[in-house]
Amino acid sequence: MIKGSLPALITPFNSGGSIDEKALNRIIESHIEHSDGLVVCGTTGEVPALNRDEYHEVIRLSYHFIQKRLPLIVGCGTYSTRETVERAKIAKKEGADALLVIVPYYIKAEERGIIQHYALLQEVGLPVIVYHHPNRTGTRLSPKAILEISKLDHIIGIKEASGSLEITKRVLSIDPAINIYAGDDALLIDFLEAGAIGSISVTGNILPQEWSQIIRLFQRGEKEAANKKFISHKKLVDALFIESNPQGVKYAASLLGLCGPTMRLPLVKPLEKTQQRIKEELNICHVNS
């Protein structure tokens, strides 16, 4: 079972826009001693802005740099089932241990079609984590649909990012064995209290040790200590999400020397006031910059 802290990594670019291999290696090494797995080519990794060759490259480089020290989870979801399966096969070929597959977006498919979408991924032969994020996809799955998808043999969990605990509590009340991953950083403690087995996070990019510690403390039963540590970083979490993710976290990573701030349009560098807020919160949290 893949559980614990699973940061969804940023994709670093050189100033000219190409993949920054050295920065990617640096980012990955910052997680090896702390995180429990790494997610690449997700929303935080700007995957919609990567062409097919770059998609190959990020997965290949990540596999090479990780060297099997942590599970490699690759985002491969699109609004096309055929394209999603093809991307999943690429991820498997390049060394992925599991897949993160977002609910098909934009087209607002019926739930019966979405269930078939996930069912067809079985042919790839890798474990799949469902990524449920209604605000980004335009589709909010019912607990019934999530339970149905979770019955598929290759589905190992749900990244829940609907903005509340409503669905998580409902699903776990019916089937406590379903693995839920917190997909809303601001609700991490609430998700763990509800029964989540870990977090697929944005904040873990810049706080790999602290984010892992919060989860591990909670899972050991030291809930008060976990909550205290979380509260001490909550304002930084909020600052990272003032603007659309990953604008905030990539800027924060650049302040820490992990990578440059280069993003691909239509994503842009945060406004000056957002930059200042992130700087202040990093300093308050004593994150070295």
Backbone bond lengths (Angstrom), bond angles and torsions (degrees), N, CA, C in turn:
res aa  C-N    CA-C-N  psi(-1)  N-CA   C-N-CA  omega(-1)  CA-C   N-CA-C  phi
1 M - - - 1.461 - - 1.527 109.94 -
2 I 1.318 116.56 133.89 1.457 121.64 175.89 1.524 107.72 -92.84
3 K 1.326 117.38 116.91 1.455 120.11 -178.59 1.527 109.55 -145.32
4 G 1.327 115.77 174.85 1.452 120.18 179.03 1.517 112.00 96.80
5 S 1.312 116.47 -145.42 1.464 122.49 -177.36 1.515 110.50 -92.65
6 L 1.342 115.98 116.22 1.468 122.32 -176.80 1.531 108.47 -125.66
7 P 1.334 118.55 80.23 1.463 120.03 -177.62 1.523 112.45 -61.83
8 A 1.330 115.41 140.36 1.466 121.98 173.19 1.522 106.67 -90.35
9 L 1.323 116.81 106.24 1.459 121.48 -168.40 1.528 113.88 -73.65
10 I 1.333 114.56 147.00 1.455 121.11 168.66 1.523 108.45 -71.55
11 T 1.317 116.55 156.70 1.473 122.02 172.63 1.519 107.56 -104.24
12 P 1.334 118.79 113.46 1.457 120.54 -178.23 1.532 111.95 -80.47
13 F 1.321 116.16 138.05 1.462 122.75 177.74 1.521 110.40 -118.34
14 N 1.330 116.28 145.14 1.452 120.76 169.69 1.525 108.87 -69.56
15 S 1.336 116.94 166.92 1.462 120.46 -178.70 1.521 111.95 -59.21
16 G 1.334 116.37 -26.71 1.464 120.46 178.17 1.515 113.38 -82.42
17 G 1.335 116.60 -9.10 1.460 120.19 175.33 1.512 115.79 107.12
18 S 1.338 118.56 -8.24 1.461 120.72 -179.94 1.532 110.61 -80.07
19 I 1.334 116.98 165.51 1.459 121.36 178.25 1.525 109.36 -64.33
20 D 1.321 116.86 129.74 1.461 122.16 179.60 1.531 108.36 -91.52
21 E 1.333 116.05 97.15 1.464 121.30 -175.22 1.527 111.92 -63.16
22 K 1.319 117.07 -43.95 1.462 120.25 -177.92 1.522 110.96 -63.11
23 A 1.330 116.44 -41.01 1.466 119.96 179.10 1.528 110.99 -66.90
24 L 1.324 117.03 -38.95 1.462 119.90 178.48 1.520 110.59 -62.62
25 N 1.309 116.08 -42.03 1.466 120.22 176.85 1.528 110.45 -61.88
26 R 1.336 116.33 -42.68 1.463 121.66 -179.61 1.540 110.50 -63.19
27 I 1.317 116.15 -42.98 1.464 120.91 178.80 1.528 110.71 -61.82
28 I 1.316 115.65 -48.00 1.470 120.15 -178.52 1.523 110.92 -61.98
29 E 1.328 117.35 -43.75 1.473 120.04 -179.39 1.525 111.70 -62.19
30 S 1.334 116.95 -28.90 1.465 119.60 179.70 1.530 112.02 -68.61
31 H 1.327 116.72 -13.74 1.468 121.41 -177.19 1.524 114.00 -104.14
32 I 1.314 117.85 -17.75 1.460 120.57 -168.12 1.525 112.47 -57.67
33 E 1.314 118.57 -40.10 1.462 120.75 -176.58 1.520 113.28 -85.49
34 H 1.327 117.03 -8.08 1.464 119.08 -171.25 1.525 114.61 -121.14
35 S 1.320 116.92 -48.24 1.463 120.45 -173.86 1.523 111.34 -79.50
36 D 1.338 115.40 165.37 1.462 121.12 -177.19 1.524 113.30 -106.16
37 G 1.309 116.22 -1.96 1.458 123.02 179.54 1.515 107.33 172.73
38 L 1.330 116.76 162.16 1.464 120.29 -177.99 1.522 110.13 -130.90
39 V 1.333 115.07 137.09 1.458 122.05 177.95 1.531 108.18 -106.37
40 V 1.317 117.08 126.32 1.464 120.77 175.55 1.528 109.23 -119.90
41 C 1.328 114.89 159.86 1.469 121.92 177.87 1.524 112.23 61.72
42 G 1.319 115.33 38.22 1.454 120.16 172.38 1.518 110.26 -102.04
43 T 1.329 116.33 -167.37 1.463 120.52 177.82 1.520 111.23 -58.11
44 T 1.338 116.34 -44.23 1.458 120.92 -179.93 1.524 111.18 -65.12
45 G 1.323 116.85 -24.97 1.460 121.75 178.04 1.517 113.95 -86.97
46 E 1.339 117.58 10.30 1.472 122.78 177.98 1.535 112.22 56.36
47 V 1.321 116.12 36.90 1.466 118.99 -174.60 1.527 113.79 -59.36
48 P 1.351 121.33 -32.26 1.466 118.23 178.38 1.527 113.61 -62.34
49 A 1.343 116.19 -20.40 1.470 120.34 -178.83 1.518 112.60 -92.37
50 L 1.332 117.67 -0.36 1.468 120.99 179.23 1.519 110.05 -93.95
51 N 1.349 116.05 133.78 1.462 118.29 172.95 1.526 109.45 -80.07
52 R 1.322 116.60 176.35 1.473 120.00 -174.84 1.528 112.43 -59.25
53 D 1.333 117.20 -42.39 1.464 120.19 179.96 1.519 111.53 -64.79
54 E 1.320 116.75 -40.02 1.467 120.42 179.65 1.518 110.98 -68.79
55 Y 1.309 116.23 -35.43 1.462 120.86 176.21 1.531 109.76 -59.45
56 H 1.337 115.96 -48.34 1.472 121.36 174.12 1.524 110.25 -53.89
57 E 1.326 115.17 -48.05 1.461 121.17 -172.90 1.529 112.51 -63.23
58 V 1.323 116.91 -45.20 1.461 119.75 -178.79 1.532 110.45 -62.40
59 I 1.317 117.28 -42.82 1.472 120.23 -179.87 1.532 109.89 -66.94
60 R 1.329 115.66 -46.03 1.474 119.99 -178.62 1.531 111.13 -60.40
61 L 1.324 116.39 -46.92 1.464 120.60 -179.65 1.527 111.13 -64.84
62 S 1.319 116.36 -41.09 1.470 120.02 -179.63 1.526 110.67 -62.81
63 Y 1.322 116.01 -44.25 1.464 120.38 177.62 1.531 110.08 -60.38
64 H 1.328 116.56 -43.80 1.465 121.72 -179.46 1.530 111.22 -63.23
65 F 1.326 116.95 -43.60 1.463 120.43 -177.25 1.530 112.40 -74.63
66 I 1.311 117.26 -35.27 1.471 120.05 -179.82 1.522 111.38 -70.98
67 Q 1.331 116.97 -37.00 1.473 122.27 177.87 1.537 111.74 53.81
68 K 1.327 115.11 41.79 1.463 122.73 175.01 1.531 113.53 64.11
69 R 1.319 117.61 15.58 1.461 119.73 178.22 1.524 112.45 -77.01
70 L 1.333 116.68 -22.82 1.457 122.99 176.48 1.522 108.49 -140.33
71 P 1.329 117.91 154.28 1.465 119.33 173.58 1.528 110.70 -63.47
72 L 1.327 116.47 139.30 1.462 123.06 177.31 1.524 108.57 -105.93
73 I 1.325 115.45 117.06 1.460 122.16 -179.72 1.519 107.62 -110.49
74 V 1.318 116.98 129.97 1.462 120.99 -173.61 1.525 111.25 -118.29
75 G 1.328 116.06 129.92 1.450 120.98 174.48 1.516 110.60 -76.07
76 C 1.326 116.75 132.79 1.470 118.62 -177.86 1.526 112.17 -143.60
77 G 1.329 117.73 14.04 1.454 119.88 -175.46 1.520 113.72 -79.70
78 T 1.319 116.51 138.81 1.461 123.38 173.70 1.535 107.30 -137.32
79 Y 1.338 117.04 -178.16 1.467 118.36 176.86 1.526 111.86 -87.41
80 S 1.335 117.23 1.88 1.460 122.27 176.97 1.520 109.63 -112.17
81 T 1.318 117.12 125.40 1.465 119.66 178.45 1.517 111.00 -62.29
82 R 1.319 116.62 -43.27 1.470 120.10 -179.75 1.523 111.40 -59.94
83 E 1.348 117.11 -46.16 1.460 121.23 -179.72 1.527 110.96 -66.82
84 T 1.320 116.78 -37.47 1.463 120.41 178.80 1.519 110.82 -62.80
85 V 1.323 117.11 -44.43 1.465 120.90 178.36 1.527 110.81 -63.40
86 E 1.333 117.33 -41.12 1.461 120.52 178.86 1.520 110.93 -63.38
87 R 1.333 116.88 -43.27 1.466 119.99 178.68 1.530 110.27 -65.39
88 A 1.315 116.78 -37.02 1.459 120.67 178.19 1.528 110.61 -62.60
89 K 1.315 116.59 -38.50 1.470 120.70 178.48 1.524 110.98 -67.62
90 I 1.325 116.31 -36.73 1.465 120.22 175.42 1.528 109.41 -62.40
91 A 1.333 115.81 -46.79 1.462 120.79 -179.22 1.528 111.03 -59.14
92 K 1.318 116.48 -42.50 1.466 119.99 178.68 1.519 110.91 -63.88
93 K 1.324 117.26 -44.01 1.458 121.99 -179.64 1.522 111.39 -61.56
94 E 1.339 116.45 -35.08 1.461 120.34 -177.27 1.522 113.28 -87.45
95 G 1.337 117.63 1.34 1.466 119.53 171.34 1.506 117.26 112.26
96 A 1.322 119.07 10.44 1.464 120.83 -179.57 1.519 111.70 -62.82
97 D 1.324 115.79 144.60 1.461 121.72 174.85 1.526 111.77 -94.12
98 A 1.334 116.05 -25.38 1.467 121.48 -179.80 1.522 108.62 -158.20
99 L 1.327 115.81 168.65 1.458 121.86 -177.73 1.518 110.45 -121.48
100 L 1.327 115.94 145.67 1.459 122.33 170.48 1.518 106.28 -112.52
101 V 1.334 116.93 118.09 1.464 120.59 -171.94 1.522 110.00 -124.06
102 I 1.312 115.89 110.88 1.457 121.01 -179.51 1.520 110.77 -71.38
103 V 1.319 115.46 149.11 1.466 120.72 174.48 1.533 107.99 -57.72
104 P 1.330 119.23 133.03 1.475 121.05 -179.20 1.526 111.49 -49.13
105 Y 1.329 115.51 130.87 1.461 121.36 -172.81 1.524 112.50 -106.07
106 Y 1.292 116.26 168.05 1.466 127.41 173.59 1.528 113.85 71.13
107 I 1.338 117.42 -47.73 1.466 119.24 -173.51 1.530 113.45 -79.86
108 K 1.327 117.27 -12.77 1.461 122.21 178.84 1.530 112.28 53.02
109 A 1.329 114.19 59.36 1.470 120.66 -179.14 1.526 110.96 -67.32
110 E 1.330 115.51 154.37 1.457 120.99 174.30 1.533 109.23 -68.16
111 E 1.332 115.98 154.57 1.466 119.22 -177.93 1.520 112.26 -61.37
112 R 1.319 117.26 -34.49 1.467 118.42 -179.98 1.529 111.20 -65.40
113 G 1.334 116.87 -31.79 1.455 120.64 176.19 1.520 111.55 -73.64
114 I 1.330 116.42 -37.04 1.467 120.46 178.95 1.526 110.62 -66.58
115 I 1.322 117.06 -38.24 1.468 120.49 176.56 1.524 110.19 -61.59
116 Q 1.330 117.16 -43.39 1.467 120.29 177.53 1.532 111.00 -65.51
117 H 1.317 116.37 -36.26 1.468 122.02 177.31 1.533 109.65 -54.95
118 Y 1.328 116.53 -49.75 1.466 120.04 -179.60 1.525 111.50 -71.33
119 A 1.315 117.06 -33.74 1.467 119.77 179.87 1.528 111.47 -61.97
120 L 1.342 117.02 -38.39 1.464 120.71 -177.83 1.525 112.91 -68.20
121 L 1.322 117.37 -19.19 1.462 120.10 178.54 1.528 112.44 -69.78
122 Q 1.307 116.65 -11.71 1.464 119.65 179.07 1.529 111.34 -59.74
123 E 1.337 116.55 -31.73 1.472 119.99 -177.61 1.529 112.53 -64.59
124 V 1.327 117.57 -18.39 1.467 120.47 -179.10 1.523 111.00 -72.79
125 G 1.324 116.60 -34.70 1.462 120.17 176.98 1.518 114.78 86.59
126 L 1.339 117.86 26.35 1.460 121.85 175.46 1.528 109.89 -127.28
127 P 1.330 117.65 151.15 1.463 120.08 174.34 1.527 110.43 -63.58
128 V 1.326 116.49 147.57 1.460 121.70 -176.54 1.527 110.78 -126.75
129 I 1.335 115.04 132.96 1.464 122.06 170.18 1.523 107.22 -104.96
130 V 1.314 116.97 124.70 1.465 122.56 178.12 1.524 108.77 -78.46
131 Y 1.330 116.38 133.47 1.465 121.34 179.08 1.520 108.47 -108.26
132 H 1.344 115.50 108.05 1.468 121.42 -176.97 1.526 109.36 -104.66
133 H 1.323 116.68 107.00 1.476 121.98 -176.84 1.530 108.92 -139.27
134 P 1.338 117.61 79.16 1.470 121.26 -174.84 1.521 115.17 -55.23
135 N 1.336 118.15 -34.71 1.464 119.76 -178.66 1.518 112.73 -64.99
136 R 1.313 117.02 -28.01 1.464 120.55 178.56 1.523 112.50 -92.54
137 T 1.324 116.98 -32.10 1.465 119.38 -173.35 1.521 113.94 -94.61
138 G 1.339 116.37 -25.46 1.464 119.71 -174.75 1.510 112.92 83.64
139 T 1.338 116.88 4.15 1.467 121.47 -179.62 1.520 110.27 -127.20
140 R 1.313 115.63 122.95 1.461 121.55 178.08 1.523 108.39 -109.01
141 L 1.326 116.03 112.78 1.462 120.23 -178.86 1.521 110.61 -74.87
142 S 1.299 115.74 145.45 1.460 120.96 174.07 1.529 108.63 -77.79
143 P 1.340 117.49 155.37 1.465 119.41 174.30 1.531 111.79 -54.52
144 K 1.336 116.38 -35.66 1.464 120.16 179.22 1.528 111.02 -60.18
145 A 1.339 117.09 -44.20 1.464 120.80 -179.80 1.524 110.70 -66.88
146 I 1.328 116.94 -40.68 1.466 120.46 179.12 1.524 110.39 -62.92
147 L 1.312 116.20 -41.27 1.471 120.01 177.53 1.519 111.10 -63.80
148 E 1.327 116.67 -39.31 1.471 120.83 179.69 1.527 110.65 -65.84
149 I 1.320 116.71 -44.56 1.463 120.53 178.74 1.527 110.64 -64.03
150 S 1.321 116.33 -38.22 1.467 120.96 -177.93 1.521 113.05 -65.72
151 K 1.319 117.17 -19.53 1.467 120.85 178.24 1.524 112.36 -73.33
152 L 1.331 117.25 -18.99 1.467 120.66 179.78 1.524 109.51 -64.62
153 D 1.324 116.97 136.52 1.467 121.77 -171.99 1.526 113.69 -59.54
154 H 1.335 117.45 -33.16 1.466 119.83 -174.94 1.525 113.34 -88.38
155 I 1.327 117.59 -4.62 1.461 121.38 178.67 1.523 109.12 -85.19
156 I 1.338 117.32 120.20 1.464 120.25 -176.03 1.531 112.63 -107.79
157 G 1.331 118.20 -4.89 1.451 118.83 178.39 1.514 112.82 171.11
158 I 1.328 114.58 176.53 1.459 122.83 -178.36 1.525 109.14 -125.63
159 K 1.337 117.57 124.57 1.456 120.31 167.45 1.530 105.79 -86.45
160 E 1.318 115.55 110.82 1.460 120.94 -174.05 1.529 110.03 -100.14
161 A 1.340 115.68 117.02 1.461 120.90 -177.57 1.522 110.38 -136.13
162 S 1.325 115.50 44.90 1.465 119.52 -177.72 1.520 112.91 -85.66
163 G 1.343 116.76 -3.11 1.456 119.89 177.22 1.515 115.20 93.55
164 S 1.334 116.75 -0.66 1.461 120.71 177.52 1.524 108.80 -152.86
165 L 1.336 115.04 175.29 1.469 120.53 179.78 1.517 112.50 -96.26
166 E 1.314 116.05 1.35 1.466 120.90 -173.16 1.530 112.30 -54.99
167 I 1.323 116.73 -52.12 1.464 120.39 -176.66 1.523 110.68 -68.32
168 T 1.335 116.72 -42.82 1.460 120.31 179.52 1.526 111.60 -58.05
169 K 1.300 116.65 -47.86 1.470 120.26 -179.18 1.523 111.38 -63.70
170 R 1.324 116.50 -40.55 1.460 120.47 -179.83 1.525 111.04 -65.57
171 V 1.332 116.42 -46.31 1.467 120.94 -178.46 1.522 110.88 -64.06
172 L 1.339 116.70 -46.81 1.464 119.74 -177.82 1.514 112.88 -70.51
173 S 1.338 117.49 -23.10 1.467 119.54 176.55 1.522 111.07 -70.18
174 I 1.338 115.67 -26.27 1.460 121.03 179.37 1.523 110.76 -90.04
175 D 1.337 116.33 -41.44 1.462 120.67 -179.37 1.527 109.50 -140.75
176 P 1.331 117.46 92.09 1.467 121.64 -177.91 1.530 113.35 -65.15
177 A 1.328 117.47 -11.94 1.468 120.66 -177.50 1.526 112.95 -81.25
178 I 1.326 117.70 -10.97 1.469 120.64 -179.99 1.527 109.72 -70.35
179 N 1.322 115.83 134.11 1.460 121.57 179.72 1.526 110.26 -85.03
180 I 1.321 116.10 120.23 1.458 121.69 178.35 1.520 108.80 -111.30
181 Y 1.331 115.71 132.63 1.461 121.89 174.43 1.528 108.14 -110.15
182 A 1.331 116.84 128.34 1.452 120.70 178.77 1.529 109.46 -63.96
183 G 1.320 115.75 124.98 1.461 120.88 179.59 1.506 113.14 -111.57
184 D 1.331 116.90 3.18 1.468 122.92 176.38 1.518 107.63 -119.12
185 D 1.321 117.24 107.15 1.464 120.46 -174.59 1.522 112.57 -58.24
186 A 1.317 116.93 -37.76 1.464 120.46 -177.05 1.525 112.36 -67.07
187 L 1.326 117.11 -17.35 1.465 121.69 -178.32 1.528 112.34 -109.77
188 L 1.313 117.24 20.65 1.467 120.32 -174.24 1.526 112.71 -53.34
189 I 1.321 117.61 -53.29 1.471 120.40 -177.44 1.521 110.92 -62.15
190 D 1.314 116.90 -40.61 1.469 120.51 179.05 1.526 111.17 -62.25
191 F 1.332 116.41 -40.66 1.464 119.86 178.10 1.521 110.96 -64.87
192 L 1.332 117.24 -43.75 1.462 120.51 179.25 1.524 110.49 -62.72
193 E 1.314 116.31 -39.47 1.462 120.61 177.88 1.524 110.93 -63.82
194 A 1.330 116.45 -34.04 1.465 120.98 -179.64 1.524 112.53 -76.89
195 G 1.343 117.17 -15.92 1.456 119.71 177.72 1.509 116.00 122.63
196 A 1.339 118.76 8.15 1.461 121.34 178.38 1.524 110.28 -63.42
197 I 1.337 116.08 146.76 1.466 120.52 -178.42 1.524 112.27 -96.32
198 G 1.322 116.89 -1.81 1.451 119.44 -179.78 1.508 111.49 173.12
199 S 1.325 114.72 -166.32 1.463 121.49 -174.72 1.522 110.25 -140.97
200 I 1.331 115.53 134.11 1.469 120.76 168.63 1.523 104.44 -107.30
201 S 1.318 115.59 102.87 1.456 120.29 -162.23 1.521 114.87 -117.97
202 V 1.326 114.22 162.07 1.459 123.78 169.33 1.525 109.27 -89.91
203 T 1.335 115.67 -46.78 1.458 122.10 -175.61 1.518 112.27 -60.25
204 G 1.326 117.41 -30.11 1.455 121.05 178.61 1.509 113.96 -58.13
205 N 1.332 117.73 -19.51 1.462 120.48 176.37 1.515 111.96 -58.79
206 I 1.346 115.88 -41.48 1.463 119.59 -174.03 1.528 113.01 -108.24
207 L 1.322 116.86 -11.20 1.468 121.57 176.48 1.527 109.92 -127.59
208 P 1.330 118.81 54.98 1.467 119.03 -175.13 1.523 113.81 -60.23
209 Q 1.321 117.13 -42.07 1.460 119.94 -179.11 1.521 111.48 -70.75
210 E 1.329 116.42 -45.74 1.460 120.58 -176.69 1.527 111.70 -66.41
211 W 1.343 116.96 -41.55 1.463 120.34 -178.56 1.533 110.73 -65.18
212 S 1.333 115.13 -40.19 1.463 119.26 177.09 1.525 110.93 -65.31
213 Q 1.326 116.25 -40.54 1.461 120.01 -179.22 1.526 111.70 -62.41
214 I 1.326 116.46 -40.64 1.465 120.05 179.41 1.531 110.09 -58.66
215 I 1.328 115.27 -47.61 1.466 119.94 -178.11 1.524 111.33 -66.11
216 R 1.317 116.46 -43.54 1.459 119.68 -178.01 1.529 112.02 -67.79
217 L 1.333 116.52 -39.82 1.460 119.75 176.10 1.530 110.48 -59.10
218 F 1.316 115.67 -45.77 1.463 119.89 -179.22 1.520 110.52 -62.80
219 Q 1.323 116.67 -44.91 1.455 120.34 -176.90 1.528 112.59 -68.60
220 R 1.335 116.90 -21.27 1.468 120.96 175.32 1.524 111.85 -85.36
221 G 1.313 116.23 -1.39 1.452 119.90 -179.73 1.512 114.33 92.48
222 E 1.324 117.31 1.65 1.471 121.38 179.05 1.530 108.70 -90.26
223 K 1.320 115.11 65.52 1.457 121.17 -171.78 1.527 112.71 -67.81
224 E 1.305 117.09 -38.39 1.458 119.90 -179.24 1.528 110.77 -63.98
225 A 1.325 116.63 -42.54 1.462 121.01 178.98 1.525 110.54 -66.11
226 A 1.336 116.16 -39.54 1.466 120.22 179.27 1.524 110.34 -63.79
227 N 1.322 116.27 -44.47 1.461 120.36 -178.75 1.528 111.19 -66.24
228 K 1.319 117.01 -39.24 1.464 121.22 178.53 1.522 110.83 -61.64
229 K 1.323 116.16 -43.94 1.463 120.04 179.50 1.527 110.71 -67.16
230 F 1.321 116.44 -38.73 1.465 119.84 178.60 1.527 110.75 -63.43
231 I 1.317 116.83 -46.22 1.466 120.88 -179.30 1.524 110.95 -59.70
232 S 1.333 116.68 -35.40 1.463 120.01 -178.78 1.527 112.23 -66.77
233 H 1.338 116.74 -16.57 1.464 121.04 179.98 1.532 113.19 -114.44
234 K 1.325 116.34 1.58 1.465 120.25 -172.73 1.537 112.80 -62.80
235 K 1.319 118.44 -38.78 1.459 120.17 -179.70 1.530 111.82 -67.05
236 L 1.331 116.62 -31.96 1.459 119.51 174.75 1.526 109.98 -67.66
237 V 1.334 116.38 -42.71 1.466 120.56 176.54 1.526 109.76 -55.73
238 D 1.321 116.70 -47.69 1.461 120.85 -179.70 1.527 111.64 -61.82
239 A 1.336 116.77 -39.21 1.468 120.80 -179.20 1.525 111.52 -63.94
240 L 1.325 116.68 -35.74 1.466 120.55 -178.61 1.523 112.19 -66.71
241 F 1.340 115.99 -20.72 1.463 120.15 -176.52 1.524 113.19 -111.12
242 I 1.325 117.48 15.99 1.463 119.76 175.28 1.525 109.93 -60.56
243 E 1.322 115.37 -41.86 1.457 121.51 177.03 1.521 108.95 -113.14
244 S 1.315 116.09 173.22 1.457 120.99 -175.29 1.530 111.69 -59.98
245 N 1.324 115.63 129.89 1.459 121.17 175.34 1.540 109.49 -67.27
246 P 1.345 118.94 135.97 1.462 128.75 13.61 1.533 115.75 -103.70
247 Q 1.311 119.05 27.63 1.461 120.31 -177.54 1.530 111.57 -57.51
248 G 1.336 116.90 -45.82 1.454 120.29 -177.62 1.511 113.63 -68.86
249 V 1.326 116.74 -46.37 1.469 119.55 -174.99 1.521 111.33 -70.56
250 K 1.327 118.63 -33.55 1.462 118.59 178.42 1.529 110.36 -69.15
251 Y 1.334 116.26 -37.89 1.462 119.13 176.33 1.531 109.82 -63.58
252 A 1.331 116.92 -43.87 1.470 120.60 178.16 1.525 110.68 -60.41
253 A 1.318 116.99 -42.07 1.463 120.83 179.38 1.523 111.14 -63.12
254 S 1.331 116.44 -35.09 1.470 119.72 178.70 1.526 110.38 -67.49
255 L 1.334 117.87 -35.86 1.462 121.12 177.39 1.525 111.17 -64.98
256 L 1.326 115.82 -30.10 1.466 120.93 -179.15 1.524 112.31 -86.79
257 G 1.331 117.36 -0.17 1.451 121.03 178.78 1.515 114.53 77.46
258 L 1.326 116.25 15.42 1.462 119.47 179.90 1.523 111.88 -78.29
259 C 1.334 116.33 -32.94 1.459 121.41 -178.42 1.524 108.65 -163.98
260 G 1.325 115.88 176.04 1.448 120.21 173.59 1.514 110.20 -82.76
261 P 1.341 117.79 170.02 1.464 121.14 -177.30 1.526 114.04 -87.38
262 T 1.336 118.05 3.94 1.457 121.68 -173.95 1.527 111.87 -60.66
263 M 1.329 114.93 129.84 1.460 121.94 175.96 1.518 108.34 -126.11
264 R 1.304 116.28 168.35 1.459 120.95 177.64 1.523 110.04 -107.04
265 L 1.315 114.74 131.50 1.453 119.75 176.76 1.530 110.86 -55.67
266 P 1.337 115.48 143.11 1.466 128.00 14.46 1.525 115.16 -86.84
267 L 1.343 119.52 4.65 1.458 120.30 174.54 1.524 109.09 -74.87
268 V 1.322 116.77 144.74 1.462 121.69 -175.55 1.526 110.02 -138.33
269 K 1.323 115.68 166.00 1.451 121.82 176.51 1.528 109.16 -62.52
270 P 1.332 118.52 141.30 1.463 120.61 -178.81 1.527 112.61 -58.95
271 L 1.322 115.20 155.61 1.453 121.02 174.78 1.532 109.90 -60.74
272 E 1.325 115.99 157.15 1.458 121.22 -176.98 1.533 111.93 -55.78
273 K 1.334 117.06 -41.36 1.464 119.63 -178.42 1.536 111.46 -67.11
274 T 1.338 115.69 -32.43 1.468 119.31 176.35 1.522 110.14 -71.33
275 Q 1.327 116.44 -41.44 1.464 120.65 176.84 1.524 110.85 -56.36
276 Q 1.323 115.60 -45.52 1.457 120.20 -178.19 1.515 111.36 -63.61
277 R 1.330 115.97 -41.20 1.474 119.99 179.01 1.534 110.66 -62.87
278 I 1.322 116.75 -42.67 1.470 120.07 179.38 1.526 110.48 -64.20
279 K 1.333 117.15 -43.41 1.467 121.08 177.80 1.524 110.90 -58.24
280 E 1.314 115.97 -46.31 1.468 120.68 -178.61 1.519 111.40 -61.52
281 E 1.324 116.48 -44.10 1.465 119.74 -177.13 1.525 111.72 -71.39
282 L 1.332 117.61 -33.85 1.453 120.13 174.71 1.520 110.37 -62.40
283 N 1.324 116.23 -42.28 1.467 120.97 179.33 1.528 111.02 -65.45
284 I 1.330 116.57 -42.53 1.463 120.92 179.82 1.526 110.48 -61.91
285 C 1.343 115.59 -38.95 1.469 120.97 -179.55 1.521 112.03 -79.91
286 H 1.339 116.06 -0.85 1.461 121.78 179.87 1.526 112.55 59.02
287 V 1.344 115.47 36.36 1.449 119.63 174.56 1.516 106.76 -84.66
288 N 1.311 117.48 124.81 1.464 121.06 -175.43 1.505 111.59 -62.44
289 S 1.312 117.70 131.86 1.461 122.34 177.67 1.516 109.69 -135.51
